[in-house]
C-alpha cells in the first residue's frame, strides 16, 4: 500500500542527534574540513585542487598516489541530470548499472552499489539519491578500505554536500523542459552573526519520461548551520530530508542477444499501479578543535533513516517460443536505520628534516535493515499468474489481480569497529610517501521472522595502503601505490540467510588488491591538470560454487581488471575551458566454477569517456559542447546479450547579466537511440532521446 510520508518523520534525525550530542563532539574527514595552517605546508598551494576523500585530510590532488575524479554537480544539472549514474557517465572506467530502484555503478569493472558515501559517512542503503544538495561528487578509484572499511573493491563515490560559508550569496533556480520537467529550488544563505552561517537548500522537481506513463516527483529540505564557536572550535550541523516518489520502469528485454527492436516508449510493467517511494533523512554533525598549531581533533556523528515502499510489476525476460514477455510482481516495505561515530586526530610533526602528517582514527557504526517482501501467490486462494505481454504490442491493461503472499520478513543488524592510522611523509621537495593501515571488525546478526530463525557471523580484516610520489619537476609528479580491501559475508547488501544450506554463512571475506602507477601533471602555467594512471586490480578469492556440491561455495575464483585512464580539466586560454577523459580496461572473470571463466564483466565497456569544451566569460554569452562515449558492453556476466556502443552529443548556451543567468541545454542533440545500462539480459534501459532543458537562475 502506498502510504504518504508522515510529517513527524521530519523530526527523526534532529531527535536522534539531540539525544546523542551530550556524549559526542563532531567534525571530520570531508571536503568541508578547514585545512590546518602550518608554516611551510603545501596544503594551501593554489596551483593544485584540494581533495579529502582520498586521505581524509586536505591534500593537493597531485600528491595523492591514487586516481581520483571530481564532478561539479552544477555542470551536469544544467542538462537536467538528477541521478548519480547520469552525473558520472563519461568518467573513465566508471559505468552506470542503475535501474529505477536504487543507484548502482561499476568502478574499474567492480560493483560499487554499496560503496556510496555522503561527506565521508557510509551511505549504502538501496535508494535513489538526490543531488540538489550536493556541491560535487568525488570518485576514489581502487580499494579504499584503509580509511573507509569493508567493500570498495573498485573504489568509492563520495558526495560532498553544500555547506554554509560566510558571505555566500543565495540563489533561486527554475527549470523546465522535455518530458514535462518542471522544478524550482532555492539555495539560501545568511550570516546571523560574525560567527554563525546558515544555509537552506529546498525545492521540488516533477518530471515525466519518454517512456509511456513513467514519471516521478522529488522533494528536498536541507538546512545547515556552521558555528565558529571560538577561533579554534568549529561546529557544522546538517540535516537533509529527501523524497522520491516515482513510477518505475525496468526497461526492455533482449532478443537473440541484442536489445529488442521496440519503440523507446515501450513499457512492460503496470504504470497505472506501480510505484516506488523513497523517504530518506540524514543528520550529520561535525566538530573540529585545533588543540595546538598543526594538531586537530575531530568527531563526526551520522544518523540516517530510510523508509522505502514499492509495488512493482516488471519484466523478467522474453520467451522466443511464445513471443511473450514474462513478468513478475513484488511489493516491499523497507526500513533502514544507521548511526555512525568517527573520531580522528590529525597532526604535523618533524623527525629531523622529514615532515609527517599523521592521522589516527576510530569508527563505530550500527546498521539496522528490515525488508518485508511480498510476491504474487502461485497457489492457494486467489492465486493467479502474472499475465505475460506481447513483445511488440504490450497490453498494459493486463494487470495482475491475484493474491499477494509474504515471501520474506527479515531483520539484519550490523555492528562495525574500525581503527586506522595514516602517515603522509615528506622526505624532501621531490619525494613523498603515504602509508596507512586499518583494522576492521564486522559483526552481523540476521533474523528470519517467518521461520523464527537467526544466524550471526563475525569477520575481521586488515587493509593496508602504501604509496610513493616523486616530483622531479615542479609540474609533474610520478606515483606508485598498493592497496587492499576486504568484503565480508553479509557486508554488501547487509544480511545473511539463517538456515542456509552449505557453508555460505561461514565463508571468509573476499579480498581485492590493486597495483597502480601514474603521473599527475600541470600544464599551461598550472591552468590545466592531467592524470595518467595504469592499474591492475584483482579479486583473487572470488566466491564460486563447488562443481561437485552446489551447496558449497569456494573462495577460489579470480576476477581481474587491467586498465589505463587519462583525465584532463582546466583552462586552456582566456575564457576557454576543457574537461574530459578516456578509459580503457579489460575487466574479466578469469577463474570460475560456474561456466563464467573467460567472460567479460557485465555492464562494463572496454572503453568509455567524454570531452567537453566550454567558453565562459564573467558575463554575457557563454556555451559548451561535448561528447560522451561508451563502448560495446554485455548486459550480464553470462555474456548472453550485447549492448551496442554509442556516442552522445550534448550542448549548452547561456547568457549571464548582473544577477540573472539563463541557460538552454540539449542532451542527445542528434536524438540517437542508445542503451544506458542493464541489470540483466532481461532488463535493459533505453537512454533518453533528445532532451531540452531551460534554466533561469537569480542570485542575490
C-alpha positions as CSV (number, residue, x, y, z in Angstrom):
1,X,0.0,0.0,0.0
2,X,1.1,3.4,-0.9
3,X,1.4,5.3,2.4
4,X,2.2,9.0,2.3
5,X,5.1,10.4,4.3
6,X,4.1,11.4,7.8
7,X,5.2,14.8,9.0
8,X,6.5,13.6,12.3
9,X,9.3,11.7,10.5
10,X,10.9,15.1,9.7
11,X,11.9,15.3,13.4
12,X,13.6,11.9,13.4
13,X,17.1,13.0,12.5
14,X,17.0,16.0,14.8
15,X,15.7,14.0,17.8
16,X,18.3,11.3,17.4
17,X,21.1,13.8,17.1
18,X,20.0,15.9,20.1
19,X,20.0,12.7,22.1
20,X,23.5,11.9,21.0
21,X,25.1,15.3,21.3
22,X,25.8,15.1,25.1
23,X,28.3,12.3,24.5
24,X,29.7,13.3,21.1
25,X,31.6,16.2,19.6
26,X,31.7,16.3,15.9
27,X,33.6,17.1,12.6
28,X,35.8,15.1,10.3
29,X,37.0,13.9,7.1
30,X,35.1,15.7,4.5
31,X,35.7,18.3,1.9
32,X,34.2,20.9,4.2
33,X,37.1,20.4,6.6
34,X,39.2,23.5,7.1
35,X,42.9,22.9,6.4
36,X,45.3,23.1,9.4
37,X,47.5,26.2,8.8
38,X,51.1,25.1,9.1
39,X,54.2,27.1,8.1
40,X,55.9,25.6,5.1
41,X,53.0,23.4,4.2
42,X,51.9,22.9,0.6
43,X,48.3,22.4,1.7
44,X,47.4,25.9,0.6
45,X,49.1,25.8,-2.8
46,X,46.6,27.4,-5.2
47,X,48.1,25.7,-8.2
48,X,46.5,22.3,-7.4
49,X,43.0,21.4,-6.2
50,X,42.4,20.0,-2.7
51,X,40.7,16.7,-2.1
52,X,39.8,14.9,1.2
53,X,38.1,11.7,0.1
54,X,41.5,10.0,-0.7
55,X,43.3,10.8,2.6
56,X,40.6,12.3,4.9
57,X,43.0,15.3,5.1
58,X,43.3,18.4,3.0
59,X,45.8,17.2,0.4
60,X,46.6,18.5,-3.0
61,X,45.3,16.0,-5.6
62,X,48.8,15.9,-7.2
63,X,50.2,14.3,-4.1
64,X,47.6,11.5,-3.7
65,X,49.2,8.3,-5.2
66,X,45.8,7.1,-6.5
67,X,43.4,8.3,-9.2
68,X,40.5,10.4,-8.1
69,X,37.9,12.2,-10.3
70,X,35.7,15.0,-9.3
71,X,32.4,16.2,-10.9
72,X,30.9,19.6,-10.1
73,X,27.2,18.9,-9.8
74,X,26.1,22.3,-11.2
75,X,27.7,21.4,-14.5
76,X,25.5,18.3,-15.0
77,X,22.3,19.7,-13.5
78,X,22.2,22.3,-16.2
79,X,21.3,19.4,-18.6
80,X,18.6,18.1,-16.3
81,X,20.7,15.3,-14.8
82,X,19.3,14.2,-11.5
83,X,20.9,10.7,-10.7
84,X,24.4,9.6,-9.8
85,X,24.6,7.2,-12.8
86,X,23.9,10.0,-15.2
87,X,26.1,12.5,-13.4
88,X,29.1,10.2,-13.6
89,X,28.6,9.0,-17.2
90,X,31.8,9.7,-19.1
91,X,34.1,9.3,-16.1
92,X,36.8,7.0,-17.3
93,X,36.2,3.4,-16.3
94,X,33.0,4.2,-14.4
95,X,29.8,2.8,-15.8
96,X,26.2,3.1,-14.7
97,X,24.3,-0.1,-13.7
98,X,21.3,1.9,-12.4
99,X,17.7,0.9,-12.6
100,X,14.7,2.7,-11.1
101,X,15.0,1.1,-7.7
102,X,18.4,2.3,-6.5
103,X,21.7,3.8,-7.5
104,X,24.3,1.3,-8.9
105,X,27.7,1.7,-10.5
106,X,30.7,-0.2,-11.7
107,X,34.1,1.3,-10.9
108,X,37.1,-0.3,-12.8
109,X,34.9,-3.3,-13.6
110,X,33.7,-4.0,-10.0
111,X,30.3,-3.4,-8.5
112,X,30.1,-0.3,-6.3
113,X,26.4,-0.4,-5.4
114,X,27.2,-0.4,-1.7
115,X,30.2,1.9,-1.8
116,X,28.5,5.3,-1.6
117,X,29.3,7.9,1.0
118,X,27.9,11.3,2.0
119,X,30.5,13.6,3.3
120,X,32.7,10.6,4.1
121,X,29.9,8.8,6.0
122,X,28.8,5.4,4.7
123,X,25.6,5.7,2.7
124,X,25.0,2.1,1.4
125,X,21.2,1.8,1.5
126,X,19.1,1.0,-1.5
127,X,17.6,4.2,-2.8
128,X,18.0,6.8,-5.5
129,X,19.9,9.8,-4.1
130,X,19.1,13.4,-4.6
131,X,21.8,15.7,-6.0
132,X,20.3,19.1,-5.4
133,X,22.1,19.5,-2.0
134,X,25.4,18.3,-3.4
135,X,28.4,20.5,-4.3
136,X,30.5,17.9,-6.1
137,X,31.0,14.1,-6.4
138,X,34.4,12.6,-5.8
139,X,35.2,9.1,-7.2
140,X,38.2,7.5,-5.5
141,X,39.3,4.6,-7.7
142,X,40.7,1.4,-6.3
143,X,40.4,-0.2,-2.9
144,X,39.7,2.3,-0.1
145,X,39.2,0.1,2.9
146,X,42.3,1.7,4.6
147,X,40.1,4.6,5.5
148,X,36.6,3.5,4.9
149,X,36.4,-0.1,5.9
150,X,34.8,-3.1,4.1
151,X,33.9,-3.1,0.4
152,X,35.2,-0.6,-2.1
153,X,36.7,-3.3,-4.4
154,X,36.8,-0.9,-7.4
155,X,36.5,2.4,-5.5
156,X,34.1,4.6,-3.7
157,X,31.8,7.5,-4.6
158,X,31.7,10.4,-2.0
159,X,29.0,13.1,-2.4
160,X,30.2,16.4,-0.9
161,X,27.2,18.4,0.3
162,X,26.6,22.1,0.2
163,X,27.7,23.7,3.5
164,X,27.3,27.2,4.9
165,X,30.1,29.7,4.1
166,X,30.4,33.3,5.4
167,X,29.3,35.9,2.9
168,X,28.0,33.4,0.4
169,X,25.3,34.6,-2.0
170,X,21.8,33.0,-2.3
171,X,20.1,31.8,-5.5
172,X,16.7,30.8,-6.8
173,X,16.5,28.5,-9.8
174,X,13.7,27.3,-12.0
175,X,13.9,24.6,-14.8
176,X,11.5,23.4,-17.4
177,X,11.9,21.2,-20.4
178,X,11.2,18.0,-22.2
179,X,9.0,15.2,-20.7
180,X,7.1,17.7,-18.5
181,X,10.2,18.8,-16.5
182,X,9.4,21.5,-14.0
183,X,11.4,22.3,-10.9
184,X,12.0,25.1,-8.5
185,X,14.9,25.2,-6.0
186,X,16.3,27.7,-3.5
187,X,19.8,27.8,-2.2
188,X,19.6,30.4,0.5
189,X,22.4,31.6,2.8
190,X,22.7,34.1,5.6
191,X,25.1,35.2,8.4
192,X,23.1,35.9,11.5
193,X,26.3,36.9,13.3
194,X,30.1,37.1,12.7
195,X,30.4,33.5,13.9
196,X,27.3,31.8,12.6
197,X,26.5,31.0,9.0
198,X,23.3,29.2,7.8
199,X,22.2,27.7,4.5
200,X,19.0,26.2,3.3
201,X,18.5,24.1,0.1
202,X,14.9,23.4,-0.6
203,X,12.8,22.6,-3.6
204,X,10.7,20.2,-5.7
205,X,11.0,18.6,-9.1
206,X,8.3,17.0,-11.2
207,X,9.1,15.1,-14.4
208,X,7.5,12.6,-16.7
209,X,9.5,10.4,-19.1
210,X,9.8,9.5,-22.7
211,X,8.6,6.0,-21.6
212,X,4.8,5.6,-21.5
213,X,3.2,6.8,-18.2
214,X,6.6,6.9,-16.4
215,X,7.4,9.8,-14.1
216,X,8.3,11.0,-10.6
217,X,8.4,13.7,-8.1
218,X,11.3,14.8,-5.9
219,X,11.2,16.9,-2.7
220,X,14.1,18.3,-0.7
221,X,14.6,20.1,2.6
222,X,18.2,20.6,3.7
223,X,19.1,23.2,6.4
224,X,22.6,23.5,7.7
225,X,24.5,25.7,10.2
226,X,28.1,26.4,10.8
227,X,29.1,27.9,14.2
228,X,32.6,29.2,14.7
229,X,32.4,28.9,18.5
230,X,35.9,30.1,19.0
231,X,38.9,30.6,16.7
232,X,39.9,27.0,17.4
233,X,36.5,25.3,17.6
234,X,34.1,24.9,14.7
235,X,30.7,23.1,14.6
236,X,28.9,22.1,11.4
237,X,25.3,20.7,11.7
238,X,23.4,19.4,8.6
239,X,20.0,17.8,8.1
240,X,18.5,16.5,4.9
241,X,15.1,15.2,4.1
242,X,14.6,13.9,0.5
243,X,11.7,12.1,-1.0
244,X,11.4,10.5,-4.5
245,X,8.0,9.1,-5.4
246,X,8.0,7.6,-8.9
247,X,6.6,5.1,-11.3
248,X,9.3,2.6,-12.1
249,X,10.4,1.2,-15.5
250,X,12.9,-1.6,-15.7
251,X,13.4,-1.4,-19.5
252,X,13.1,-3.9,-22.3
253,X,14.3,-7.5,-22.8
254,X,17.0,-8.8,-25.2
255,X,16.1,-10.9,-28.2
256,X,18.7,-13.1,-30.0
257,X,21.5,-11.5,-28.0
258,X,20.6,-7.8,-28.7
259,X,18.1,-5.3,-27.2
260,X,14.6,-5.9,-28.5
261,X,13.8,-3.8,-31.5
262,X,10.9,-1.9,-29.9
263,X,10.0,1.7,-29.6
264,X,11.6,3.9,-26.9
265,X,8.2,4.5,-25.2
266,X,7.6,0.8,-24.7
267,X,6.8,-0.3,-21.2
268,X,6.2,-3.8,-19.8
269,X,5.2,-3.0,-16.2
270,X,2.0,-1.8,-14.8
271,X,2.4,2.0,-14.7
272,X,-1.2,2.6,-13.5
273,X,-0.4,0.8,-10.3
274,X,3.4,0.6,-10.0
275,X,5.3,2.9,-7.6
276,X,8.5,3.3,-5.6
277,X,8.5,5.8,-2.8
278,X,11.8,6.5,-1.0
279,X,11.9,8.8,2.0
280,X,15.4,9.4,3.3
281,X,16.7,11.5,6.2
282,X,20.2,12.3,7.2
283,X,21.6,14.2,10.2
284,X,25.3,15.0,10.3
285,X,27.2,16.9,13.0
286,X,30.9,17.7,12.9
287,X,33.1,19.3,15.5
288,X,36.7,20.3,14.8
289,X,39.0,21.6,17.5
290,X,42.5,22.8,16.9
291,X,44.3,21.9,20.1
292,X,47.7,23.2,19.1
293,X,49.4,24.6,16.0
294,X,49.3,21.8,13.4
295,X,47.1,19.5,15.6
296,X,43.3,19.0,15.3
297,X,40.8,16.7,16.9
298,X,37.6,15.8,15.0
299,X,34.5,13.9,15.6
300,X,31.6,13.1,13.2
301,X,28.2,11.8,14.0
302,X,26.0,10.5,11.2
303,X,22.4,9.4,11.6
304,X,20.4,8.0,8.6
305,X,16.9,6.8,8.2
306,X,15.3,5.3,5.0
307,X,11.7,4.2,4.6
308,X,11.0,2.8,1.2
309,X,8.0,1.1,-0.3
310,X,7.2,-0.3,-3.7
311,X,4.7,-2.3,-5.7
312,X,6.3,-3.2,-9.0
313,X,5.2,-5.5,-11.8
314,X,8.2,-5.9,-14.1
315,X,9.6,-8.0,-16.9
316,X,11.9,-10.9,-16.3
317,X,12.7,-11.9,-19.9
318,X,11.5,-12.9,-23.4
319,X,10.2,-16.3,-24.4
320,X,11.0,-16.8,-28.0
321,X,8.8,-19.9,-28.3
322,X,5.6,-18.0,-27.3
323,X,6.7,-14.5,-28.4
324,X,5.7,-13.2,-25.0
325,X,7.5,-11.1,-22.3
326,X,7.3,-12.8,-18.9
327,X,6.7,-10.7,-15.8
328,X,6.6,-10.9,-12.0
329,X,5.2,-8.7,-9.3
330,X,6.7,-7.8,-6.0
331,X,5.9,-5.5,-3.1
332,X,8.3,-4.3,-0.4
333,X,8.4,-2.4,2.8
334,X,11.9,-1.5,3.7
335,X,13.1,0.2,6.9
336,X,16.8,1.2,7.4
337,X,18.4,2.9,10.4
338,X,22.1,3.7,10.6
339,X,24.2,5.6,13.1
340,X,28.0,6.1,13.0
341,X,30.6,7.8,15.1
342,X,34.0,8.7,13.9
343,X,36.9,10.1,16.0
344,X,40.0,11.5,14.3
345,X,43.2,13.2,15.4
346,X,45.4,14.9,12.7
347,X,48.7,16.4,13.3
348,X,52.0,17.6,11.9
349,X,55.5,16.9,13.3
350,X,59.1,16.5,12.2
351,X,61.7,13.9,12.7
352,X,64.8,15.8,11.7
353,X,64.2,17.2,8.2
354,X,61.4,14.7,7.5
355,X,57.8,16.0,7.8
356,X,55.0,13.8,9.0
357,X,51.3,14.5,8.7
358,X,49.6,11.8,10.7
359,X,46.0,10.7,11.1
360,X,44.6,8.5,13.8
361,X,41.0,7.3,13.6
362,X,38.4,5.2,15.2
363,X,35.0,4.4,13.7
364,X,32.0,2.8,15.3
365,X,28.8,2.1,13.4
366,X,25.4,0.3,13.8
367,X,23.2,-0.5,10.9
368,X,19.7,-2.0,11.0
369,X,17.9,-3.1,7.8
370,X,14.4,-4.6,7.9
371,X,12.9,-5.6,4.5
372,X,9.5,-7.3,4.2
373,X,8.8,-8.7,0.7
374,X,5.5,-9.9,-0.9
375,X,5.2,-11.7,-4.2
376,X,2.3,-12.9,-6.4
377,X,0.8,-16.1,-4.9
378,X,1.3,-19.2,-7.0
379,X,-1.0,-21.5,-5.0
380,X,-3.9,-21.2,-2.6
381,X,-7.0,-18.9,-2.6
382,X,-6.8,-16.1,-5.1
383,X,-3.5,-17.3,-6.7
384,X,-3.1,-16.1,-10.3
385,X,-0.1,-15.9,-12.6
386,X,1.2,-12.5,-13.6
387,X,-0.1,-12.0,-17.2
388,X,2.5,-12.1,-20.0
389,X,2.6,-9.4,-22.6
390,X,3.2,-9.3,-26.4
391,X,6.8,-8.1,-27.2
392,X,5.7,-5.6,-29.8
393,X,2.2,-4.6,-28.6
394,X,2.1,-4.9,-24.8
395,X,-1.4,-4.6,-23.5
396,X,-0.9,-2.7,-20.2
397,X,-4.5,-3.3,-19.1
398,X,-3.5,-7.0,-18.3
399,X,-3.0,-6.3,-14.7
400,X,-2.2,-8.9,-12.1
401,X,-5.3,-9.2,-9.9
402,X,-4.3,-12.2,-7.9
403,X,-3.4,-12.5,-4.2
404,X,-0.1,-11.5,-2.9
405,X,1.7,-13.7,-0.3
406,X,4.6,-12.8,2.0
407,X,7.9,-14.0,0.7
408,X,10.3,-12.9,3.4
409,X,10.3,-10.8,6.6
410,X,13.8,-10.3,7.9
411,X,15.9,-8.0,10.2
412,X,19.6,-7.6,9.7
413,X,21.8,-5.8,12.3
414,X,25.4,-4.9,11.7
415,X,28.0,-3.6,14.2
416,X,31.3,-2.5,13.0
417,X,34.5,-1.1,14.5
418,X,37.4,0.3,12.6
419,X,40.8,1.6,13.8
420,X,43.2,3.2,11.3
421,X,46.4,5.1,11.1
422,X,48.0,7.1,8.2
423,X,51.3,8.9,7.8
424,X,51.9,11.3,4.9
425,X,55.7,11.6,4.9
426,X,57.5,14.4,3.1
427,X,61.1,13.3,2.7
428,X,62.1,16.4,0.7
429,X,60.7,18.6,-2.1
430,X,60.9,15.7,-4.5
431,X,59.8,12.6,-2.6
432,X,56.6,11.9,-0.5
433,X,55.4,8.6,0.9
434,X,51.9,7.6,2.0
435,X,51.5,4.7,4.5
436,X,48.2,3.5,6.0
437,X,46.7,0.6,7.8
438,X,43.2,-0.2,9.1
439,X,41.8,-3.0,11.3
440,X,38.1,-3.7,11.0
441,X,35.7,-5.9,13.0
442,X,32.4,-6.7,11.3
443,X,29.5,-8.5,13.1
444,X,26.2,-9.3,11.5
445,X,23.0,-10.8,13.0
446,X,20.1,-11.8,10.8
447,X,16.7,-13.0,11.8
448,X,14.1,-14.6,9.5
449,X,10.9,-13.6,11.3
450,X,8.7,-16.0,9.3
451,X,10.8,-19.1,10.4
452,X,11.8,-17.6,13.7
453,X,15.4,-18.5,12.8
454,X,18.6,-16.5,13.3
455,X,22.2,-16.6,12.2
456,X,25.2,-14.5,13.0
457,X,28.7,-14.1,11.6
458,X,31.8,-12.2,12.7
459,X,34.7,-11.2,10.4
460,X,37.8,-9.1,10.6
461,X,40.1,-7.6,8.1
462,X,43.4,-5.7,7.9
463,X,43.6,-3.3,5.0
464,X,46.9,-1.6,4.0
465,X,47.9,1.1,1.6
466,X,51.3,2.2,0.6
467,X,52.3,4.8,-2.0
468,X,55.1,7.0,-3.1
469,X,55.1,10.3,-5.1
470,X,58.2,11.6,-6.9
471,X,58.2,15.1,-8.2
472,X,61.4,15.6,-10.2
473,X,59.9,18.6,-11.9
474,X,57.6,21.2,-10.4
475,X,54.7,20.4,-12.7
476,X,55.0,16.6,-12.9
477,X,54.5,14.1,-10.1
478,X,55.0,10.3,-10.7
479,X,53.4,7.9,-8.3
480,X,53.0,4.2,-7.5
481,X,50.7,2.6,-4.9
482,X,49.4,-0.7,-3.5
483,X,46.1,-1.0,-1.7
484,X,43.9,-3.8,-0.5
485,X,40.3,-4.3,0.7
486,X,38.1,-7.0,2.2
487,X,34.4,-7.8,1.6
488,X,32.9,-9.9,4.5
489,X,29.9,-12.2,4.1
490,X,26.8,-10.1,4.6
491,X,28.6,-6.9,4.2
492,X,27.3,-5.7,0.8
493,X,23.6,-5.6,0.8
494,X,23.7,-6.3,4.5
495,X,22.3,-9.6,5.6
496,X,22.9,-13.4,5.7
497,X,20.3,-16.2,5.3
498,X,19.5,-18.2,8.5
499,X,19.4,-22.0,7.9
500,X,21.2,-21.6,4.6
501,X,22.4,-24.8,3.1
502,X,26.1,-25.4,2.8
503,X,28.8,-23.1,4.1
504,X,27.6,-19.7,2.8
505,X,27.4,-18.1,6.2
506,X,30.8,-19.4,7.3
507,X,32.9,-18.0,4.4
508,X,35.9,-15.8,5.0
509,X,35.9,-12.3,3.4
510,X,36.7,-11.8,-0.3
511,X,39.8,-9.8,-0.8
512,X,40.9,-7.4,-3.5
513,X,44.3,-5.9,-4.2
514,X,45.4,-3.2,-6.6
515,X,48.7,-2.0,-8.0
516,X,48.6,1.4,-9.7
517,X,51.2,3.7,-11.2
518,X,50.7,7.1,-12.9
519,X,51.7,10.7,-13.4
520,X,49.8,13.8,-12.4
521,X,50.8,17.0,-14.3
522,X,50.1,20.6,-14.6
523,X,50.3,22.4,-17.9
524,X,49.9,26.0,-19.2
525,X,51.4,27.5,-16.1
526,X,49.1,25.4,-13.8
527,X,45.8,26.2,-15.6
528,X,45.3,22.6,-16.9
529,X,45.8,19.5,-14.9
530,X,46.0,15.9,-16.2
531,X,46.3,12.4,-14.6
532,X,47.5,9.3,-16.4
533,X,47.0,6.1,-14.5
534,X,47.8,2.4,-15.1
535,X,46.3,-0.2,-12.8
536,X,46.0,-4.0,-12.2
537,X,43.0,-4.8,-9.9
538,X,42.2,-8.3,-8.7
539,X,39.6,-10.0,-6.6
540,X,41.7,-13.0,-6.0
541,X,39.5,-15.2,-3.8
542,X,36.1,-14.7,-5.6
543,X,33.2,-16.8,-4.4
544,X,32.3,-19.6,-6.8
545,X,30.3,-22.8,-6.4
546,X,31.9,-26.2,-5.8
547,X,31.4,-28.1,-9.1
548,X,30.9,-31.3,-7.1
549,X,28.5,-29.9,-4.5
550,X,26.4,-26.9,-5.4
551,X,25.6,-26.2,-1.7
552,X,29.3,-25.5,-1.1
553,X,30.9,-22.1,-2.0
554,X,34.6,-22.0,-2.6
555,X,36.9,-18.9,-2.4
556,X,38.9,-19.9,-5.5
557,X,37.6,-17.6,-8.2
558,X,39.5,-14.8,-9.8
559,X,38.2,-11.5,-11.3
560,X,40.6,-9.1,-12.8
561,X,40.6,-5.6,-14.3
562,X,43.5,-4.0,-16.1
563,X,43.3,-0.6,-17.5
564,X,44.5,2.9,-18.4
565,X,42.9,6.2,-17.6
566,X,43.6,9.7,-18.8
567,X,41.8,12.8,-17.5
568,X,42.2,16.5,-18.1
569,X,40.5,19.6,-16.6
570,X,41.3,23.3,-16.6
571,X,41.5,26.5,-18.6
572,X,43.1,26.4,-22.0
573,X,43.3,30.1,-22.8
574,X,41.3,33.2,-21.9
575,X,37.7,32.0,-21.3
576,X,38.1,28.6,-22.8
577,X,38.0,25.5,-20.6
578,X,38.3,21.8,-21.1
579,X,37.2,18.8,-19.1
580,X,37.1,15.1,-20.0
581,X,38.9,11.8,-20.0
582,X,39.4,8.4,-21.6
583,X,39.3,5.0,-20.0
584,X,40.5,1.7,-21.5
585,X,40.0,-1.5,-19.5
586,X,39.8,-5.3,-19.7
587,X,37.5,-6.4,-16.9
588,X,37.0,-10.2,-17.0
589,X,36.2,-13.3,-14.9
590,X,39.4,-15.3,-15.1
591,X,38.7,-18.3,-12.9
592,X,35.2,-19.6,-12.0
593,X,33.4,-22.9,-11.5
594,X,30.0,-21.8,-12.8
595,X,30.8,-21.5,-16.5
596,X,31.8,-17.8,-16.5
597,X,35.6,-18.2,-16.8
598,X,36.8,-16.1,-19.7
599,X,33.7,-13.9,-19.8
600,X,33.8,-10.1,-19.6
601,X,32.1,-8.5,-16.6
602,X,28.6,-7.4,-17.4
603,X,27.7,-3.7,-18.0
604,X,31.4,-2.8,-18.4
605,X,32.7,-1.4,-21.7
606,X,36.3,-1.8,-22.8
607,X,36.5,2.0,-23.5
608,X,34.5,5.0,-22.3
609,X,35.0,8.7,-21.7
610,X,33.9,12.2,-22.5
611,X,35.3,15.5,-23.6
612,X,33.6,18.9,-23.1
613,X,34.8,22.3,-24.4
614,X,33.4,25.4,-22.6
615,X,33.5,29.1,-23.3
616,X,32.6,31.1,-20.2
617,X,33.4,34.7,-19.7
618,X,32.4,36.5,-16.4
619,X,29.3,38.0,-18.1
620,X,27.5,37.8,-21.3
621,X,27.1,34.9,-23.8
622,X,28.6,31.6,-22.9
623,X,28.3,28.0,-24.1
624,X,29.7,24.5,-24.2
625,X,29.5,21.3,-26.2
626,X,30.8,17.8,-25.6
627,X,30.6,14.1,-26.4
628,X,30.1,11.2,-24.0
629,X,31.1,7.8,-25.5
630,X,30.7,4.3,-24.2
631,X,31.9,1.1,-26.0
632,X,30.1,-2.2,-26.5
633,X,29.1,-4.0,-23.3
634,X,27.4,-7.2,-22.3
635,X,24.2,-7.0,-20.3
636,X,25.2,-9.7,-17.9
637,X,28.2,-11.8,-16.7
638,X,27.0,-14.7,-18.8
639,X,27.6,-12.5,-21.9
640,X,24.2,-13.5,-23.4
641,X,23.3,-10.1,-24.7
642,X,25.3,-7.2,-26.2
643,X,24.6,-3.5,-25.7
644,X,26.0,-1.6,-28.7
645,X,28.4,1.2,-28.1
646,X,27.3,4.8,-28.6
647,X,28.4,8.4,-28.6
648,X,26.0,11.1,-27.3
649,X,26.4,14.8,-28.2
650,X,25.3,17.4,-25.7
651,X,25.4,21.2,-26.0
652,X,24.5,24.3,-23.9
653,X,24.2,28.0,-24.4
654,X,23.7,30.6,-21.7
655,X,23.6,34.3,-21.0
656,X,24.7,35.9,-17.7
657,X,24.0,39.5,-16.9
658,X,24.0,41.0,-13.5
659,X,22.2,38.7,-11.1
660,X,20.5,36.7,-13.8
661,X,21.8,33.6,-15.5
662,X,19.8,32.0,-18.4
663,X,20.7,28.6,-19.9
664,X,19.3,26.3,-22.6
665,X,20.8,22.8,-22.8
666,X,20.2,19.9,-25.1
667,X,21.2,16.3,-24.3
668,X,21.5,13.8,-27.1
669,X,21.5,16.5,-29.7
670,X,21.3,14.0,-32.6
671,X,18.5,12.0,-31.0
672,X,20.5,8.8,-31.1
673,X,18.9,5.6,-29.8
674,X,21.2,4.0,-27.3
675,X,21.1,1.8,-24.2
676,X,22.2,3.4,-20.9
677,X,22.6,0.3,-18.7
678,X,21.3,-3.1,-17.9
679,X,20.6,-5.1,-14.7
680,X,20.3,-8.4,-16.7
681,X,19.8,-9.6,-20.3
682,X,16.1,-9.3,-19.5
683,X,16.2,-5.7,-18.2
684,X,17.9,-3.2,-20.5
685,X,17.3,0.6,-20.0
686,X,17.0,2.8,-23.1
687,X,18.8,6.1,-23.0
688,X,17.0,9.4,-23.2
689,X,16.0,10.7,-26.6
690,X,16.8,14.4,-27.4
691,X,16.0,16.3,-24.3
692,X,15.8,20.1,-23.9
693,X,16.2,21.9,-20.6
694,X,15.8,25.6,-19.9
695,X,17.1,27.1,-16.7
696,X,16.6,30.6,-15.1
697,X,18.7,31.4,-12.1
698,X,18.7,34.6,-9.9
699,X,21.5,35.3,-7.5
700,X,21.3,37.7,-4.7
